[in-house]
């Protein structure tokens, strides 16, 4: 029987062939600042929804300086479709303040600094580090990665992203952390969907203990 570590590495190798064009992120951005903000906005929202809303936000507030001075209610109305809009509006305004005051308007590139911003979880920080800086301090565990990882039997900590991340970091070599999240994310979106996984056509069929439950 293959060890979890060998299985995880094999999964990455198979998915590299299955999704050779899989992007690191599905969020649209044009600068590190925009990436940080859209990642905060993406909490409990779809990437498509954020991509539809963010152009209006950044057209009006293209820099940390301008967003830091924005009116909370005005921001809230712009991002209203994304849910929890008042809370998120407060997060991105305060984050912009901190960027200007503490970091000379530049997005920092360490986990410790990024999670000091309001609304920035470890997952959010991992996304920014991976996408903007190509740095792997951890593994991005979003809803797709969480769901597929559990189905593949690589972690038993269902709905506990930080524990799932820890499990994955223990079984995957660090050089594969970024690709695992990228490829598993694509697999979750295109094949191993939440309601109806396409197990028959899944390239991980032989490695997946949950395959028998699909259609």
C-alpha positions as a printed NumPy array, in Angstrom:
array([[  0.   ,   0.   ,   0.   ],
       [  1.349,   3.401,  -1.003],
       [  2.233,   5.836,   1.811],
       [  0.287,   9.091,   2.072],
       [  3.386,  11.017,   1.041],
       [  3.919,   8.947,  -2.104],
       [  0.211,   9.126,  -2.899],
       [  0.2  ,  12.923,  -2.57 ],
       [  3.232,  13.27 ,  -4.859],
       [  1.645,  10.902,  -7.382],
       [ -1.553,  12.972,  -7.314],
       [  0.392,  16.125,  -8.176],
       [  2.168,  14.366, -11.061],
       [ -1.116,  13.106, -12.514],
       [ -2.848,  16.469, -12.19 ],
       [  0.075,  18.264, -13.844],
       [ -0.804,  16.294, -16.984],
       [ -4.552,  16.7  , -16.491],
       [ -4.506,  20.49 , -16.008],
       [ -1.284,  21.795, -17.622],
       [ -2.717,  25.315, -17.887],
       [ -4.186,  25.531, -14.368],
       [ -3.702,  29.098, -13.047],
       [ -2.305,  29.956,  -9.633],
       [ -5.388,  32.099,  -8.998],
       [ -8.765,  32.741, -10.584],
       [ -8.926,  36.251,  -9.165],
       [ -8.175,  39.184, -11.462],
       [ -5.594,  41.714, -10.277],
       [ -3.057,  44.181, -11.662],
       [ -0.828,  44.859,  -8.669],
       [  0.133,  43.369,  -5.294],
       [ -2.223,  45.876,  -3.66 ],
       [ -5.158,  44.703,  -5.783],
       [ -4.31 ,  41.064,  -5.082],
       [ -4.357,  41.669,  -1.342],
       [ -7.7  ,  43.47 ,  -1.494],
       [ -9.478,  41.   ,  -3.795],
       [ -8.288,  38.1  ,  -1.66 ],
       [ -9.813,  39.729,   1.428],
       [-13.035,  40.267,  -0.534],
       [-13.102,  36.648,  -1.709],
       [-13.886,  35.258,   1.75 ],
       [-17.22 ,  33.424,   1.462],
       [-17.665,  34.838,  -2.048],
       [-17.057,  33.414,  -5.512],
       [-14.046,  34.438,  -7.556],
       [-16.416,  35.36 , -10.394],
       [-18.346,  37.666,  -8.065],
       [-15.163,  39.368,  -6.881],
       [-13.911,  39.765, -10.464],
       [-17.204,  41.411, -11.419],
       [-17.144,  43.831,  -8.479],
       [-13.47 ,  44.758,  -8.095],
       [-13.041,  46.814, -11.314],
       [-15.554,  49.382,  -9.995],
       [-13.755,  49.495,  -6.657],
       [-10.279,  49.962,  -8.138],
       [-11.417,  52.504, -10.723],
       [-12.601,  54.726,  -7.881],
       [ -9.844,  53.793,  -5.4  ],
       [ -6.756,  52.675,  -7.367],
       [ -4.19 ,  53.109,  -4.581],
       [ -3.858,  52.331,  -0.859],
       [ -3.816,  56.081,  -0.171],
       [ -7.19 ,  56.617,  -1.832],
       [ -8.826,  53.518,  -0.381],
       [ -7.582,  54.437,   3.104],
       [ -9.556,  57.702,   2.885],
       [-12.715,  56.114,   1.474],
       [-16.135,  56.329,   3.096],
       [-17.205,  53.067,   4.721],
       [-20.767,  53.225,   3.397],
       [-19.629,  54.023,  -0.137],
       [-17.283,  51.038,  -0.17 ],
       [-19.996,  48.886,   1.353],
       [-22.393,  49.66 ,  -1.483],
       [-19.768,  48.853,  -4.126],
       [-18.943,  45.45 ,  -2.636],
       [-22.465,  44.675,  -1.403],
       [-22.949,  41.673,  -3.77 ],
       [-20.051,  39.87 ,  -2.071],
       [-21.728,  39.476,   1.314],
       [-20.6  ,  40.709,   4.75 ],
       [-20.018,  43.975,   2.911],
       [-19.817,  46.289,   5.929],
       [-17.257,  44.076,   7.636],
       [-15.227,  43.657,   4.44 ],
       [-15.395,  47.388,   3.739],
       [-13.917,  48.04 ,   7.167],
       [-11.22 ,  45.438,   6.578],
       [-10.004,  46.843,   3.265],
       [-10.083,  50.464,   4.438],
       [ -8.095,  49.625,   7.593],
       [ -5.708,  47.408,   5.617],
       [ -5.067,  50.313,   3.265],
       [ -4.383,  52.577,   6.258],
       [ -1.83 ,  50.101,   7.589],
       [ -0.206,  49.679,   4.183],
       [  0.337,  53.427,   3.966],
       [  1.399,  53.982,   7.563],
       [  3.54 ,  50.917,   8.234],
       [  4.691,  49.624,   4.879],
       [  5.135,  52.679,   2.651],
       [  2.129,  51.511,   0.581],
       [  3.92 ,  48.279,  -0.387],
       [  2.43 ,  44.838,   0.267],
       [  4.771,  42.909,   2.599],
       [  6.025,  39.452,   1.671],
       [  5.984,  37.53 ,   4.945],
       [  3.244,  35.535,   6.616],
       [  3.708,  37.342,   9.931],
       [  3.259,  40.787,   8.383],
       [  0.344,  39.826,   6.161],
       [ -1.756,  38.273,   8.922],
       [ -1.388,  41.516,  10.883],
       [ -3.914,  43.083,   8.495],
       [ -7.612,  42.871,   9.431],
       [ -9.465,  40.293,   7.369],
       [ -6.274,  38.491,   6.374],
       [ -6.3  ,  34.866,   7.498],
       [ -3.48 ,  32.416,   7.009],
       [ -5.217,  31.217,   3.832],
       [ -5.427,  34.771,   2.486],
       [ -1.772,  35.361,   3.279],
       [ -0.8  ,  32.11 ,   1.56 ],
       [ -2.644,  33.212,  -1.582],
       [ -0.873,  36.58 ,  -1.686],
       [  2.542,  35.059,  -0.999],
       [  2.072,  32.367,  -3.633],
       [  0.493,  34.464,  -6.379],
       [  2.375,  37.758,  -5.991],
       [  5.757,  36.664,  -4.679],
       [  6.019,  32.983,  -5.638],
       [  6.72 ,  32.196,  -1.975],
       [  5.496,  29.043,  -0.232],
       [  5.259,  29.544,   3.501],
       [  2.297,  27.197,   3.528],
       [ -0.413,  25.671,   1.337],
       [ -3.525,  27.522,   0.215],
       [ -6.526,  25.589,   1.541],
       [ -9.69 ,  27.07 ,   0.059],
       [-13.043,  25.287,  -0.155],
       [-12.019,  23.318,  -3.256],
       [ -8.678,  22.206,  -1.831],
       [-10.318,  21.319,   1.473],
       [-13.071,  19.243,  -0.153],
       [-10.821,  17.349,  -2.581],
       [ -8.097,  16.72 ,   0.003],
       [-10.647,  15.09 ,   2.329],
       [-12.095,  12.999,  -0.506],
       [ -8.602,  11.831,  -1.428],
       [ -7.986,  10.712,   2.142],
       [ -4.973,  12.973,   2.64 ],
       [ -6.455,  14.512,   5.798],
       [ -9.248,  13.651,   8.198],
       [ -9.777,  17.202,   9.495],
       [-12.938,  18.048,   7.578],
       [-13.822,  21.781,   7.583],
       [-10.625,  22.654,   9.476],
       [ -8.403,  24.358,   6.883],
       [ -5.417,  25.082,   9.13 ],
       [ -5.245,  21.468,  10.298],
       [ -5.636,  20.243,   6.716],
       [ -2.806,  22.563,   5.698],
       [ -0.599,  21.155,   8.456],
       [ -1.332,  17.577,   7.333],
       [ -0.458,  18.451,   3.73 ],
       [  2.745,  20.241,   4.714],
       [  3.852,  17.085,   6.524],
       [  3.308,  14.736,   3.575],
       [  4.268,  16.947,   0.624],
       [  7.765,  18.229,  -0.159],
       [  7.862,  22.021,   0.06 ],
       [  8.587,  22.431,  -3.646],
       [  5.151,  20.936,  -4.395],
       [  3.09 ,  23.034,  -1.966],
       [  2.254,  25.713,  -4.528],
       [  1.459,  23.243,  -7.308],
       [ -0.688,  21.071,  -5.045],
       [ -2.997,  23.982,  -4.231],
       [ -3.068,  25.156,  -7.857],
       [ -3.826,  21.722,  -9.32 ],
       [ -6.216,  20.495,  -6.632],
       [ -8.056,  23.816,  -6.953],
       [ -8.498,  23.228, -10.682],
       [ -9.579,  19.642, -10.081],
       [-12.185,  20.762,  -7.55 ],
       [-13.613,  23.315,  -9.94 ],
       [-13.661,  21.15 , -13.059],
       [-14.019,  17.515, -12.004],
       [-14.362,  16.844,  -8.272],
       [-17.265,  19.234,  -7.811],
       [-19.076,  19.657,  -4.54 ],
       [-22.473,  18.213,  -5.456],
       [-21.656,  15.872,  -8.301],
       [-18.044,  14.71 ,  -8.657],
       [-17.301,  13.238, -12.075],
       [-15.563,  10.14 , -10.743],
       [-15.892,   8.072, -13.914],
       [-13.764,  10.533, -15.894],
       [-11.452,  11.466, -13.033],
       [ -7.74 ,  10.854, -13.623],
       [ -7.309,  10.225,  -9.883],
       [ -9.917,   7.464,  -9.862],
       [ -7.509,   4.68 ,  -8.93 ],
       [ -5.999,   6.672,  -6.038],
       [ -9.187,   8.063,  -4.544],
       [-10.929,   6.203,  -1.702],
       [-14.109,   8.205,  -2.36 ],
       [-14.359,   7.383,  -6.071],
       [-17.039,   4.74 ,  -5.574],
       [-19.46 ,   7.384,  -4.321],
       [-19.359,   9.467,  -7.495],
       [-21.358,   9.178, -10.646]])
